[in-house]
Amino acid sequence: MEISAKFDVRSFTLEKAYDTTWKHGIMKDLSDAGIRGRLPMFIQGFLQNRQFQVRLGSHMSNVFKQEMGVPQGSILSVTLFALKINSYCEKSHLVLSAPYC
């Protein structure tokens, strides 16, 4: 008896993943999940018109507009990123495996 299996292994890095998460995709995923009412409006407000500055010692950079990605340092950002990456994996039939989970 011969048993044959075929595996397709792909690897990708999540470097700068928060910075490149697609905001409109997050809103679509919320809608696809059936989330309605005030929560999507709150999240849209959370993602829109974000700005940031960088401080190095006593010096401040110019103000930059965050056009892509989710803000770092917020628990809501972690949840929104997880929503988006799970949506991507479902559509691509991928299983994520992280060595430290």
LINFENHU-V837626 format. One record per residue. RES is the residue in three letters. OMEGA is omega in radians with two decimals (NA if undefined). NEAR is the number of other C-alpha atoms within 10 Angstrom. Layout:
res	omega	near
RES	OMEGA	NEAR
RES	OMEGA	NEAR
This chain:
res	omega	near
MET	-3.13	3
GLU	3.10	3
ILE	-3.10	4
SER	3.10	5
ALA	3.13	4
LYS	3.14	5
PHE	3.05	5
ASP	-3.09	5
VAL	3.09	7
ARG	3.14	7
SER	3.04	6
PHE	-3.12	5
THR	3.10	6
LEU	3.11	9
GLU	-3.13	8
LYS	-3.07	9
ALA	3.13	13
TYR	-3.08	17
ASP	-3.04	14
THR	3.13	14
THR	-3.06	18
TRP	-3.09	16
LYS	-3.13	20
HIS	3.07	12
GLY	3.08	14
ILE	-3.14	24
MET	3.10	19
LYS	3.14	14
ASP	3.07	18
LEU	3.12	18
SER	3.12	12
ASP	3.13	11
ALA	3.11	11
GLY	-3.14	9
ILE	-3.06	13
ARG	3.04	11
GLY	-3.03	8
ARG	-3.09	9
LEU	3.09	11
PRO	3.10	16
MET	3.10	12
PHE	-3.12	10
ILE	3.10	17
GLN	3.08	15
GLY	3.11	11
PHE	-3.07	14
LEU	-3.05	20
GLN	3.00	14
ASN	3.12	10
ARG	3.08	15
GLN	3.10	11
PHE	3.04	12
GLN	3.08	11
VAL	3.09	11
ARG	3.05	10
LEU	-3.04	8
GLY	3.12	6
SER	-3.11	5
HIS	3.10	8
MET	3.10	10
SER	2.97	10
ASN	3.08	10
VAL	3.12	10
PHE	3.07	11
LYS	3.09	12
GLN	-3.06	15
GLU	3.14	15
MET	3.02	16
GLY	3.10	19
VAL	-3.13	25
PRO	3.10	18
GLN	3.07	11
GLY	3.14	8
SER	3.11	9
ILE	3.09	10
LEU	3.10	14
SER	3.12	19
VAL	-3.14	14
THR	3.14	10
LEU	3.09	20
PHE	3.12	21
ALA	3.08	13
LEU	-3.09	16
LYS	-3.10	19
ILE	3.09	16
ASN	3.09	16
SER	3.12	17
TYR	-3.11	14
CYS	3.11	12
GLU	-3.12	10
LYS	-3.10	9
SER	-3.10	9
HIS	3.13	9
LEU	3.01	13
VAL	3.11	11
LEU	3.07	9
SER	3.13	7
ALA	-3.05	6
PRO	-3.05	4
TYR	3.14	4
CYS	NA	4
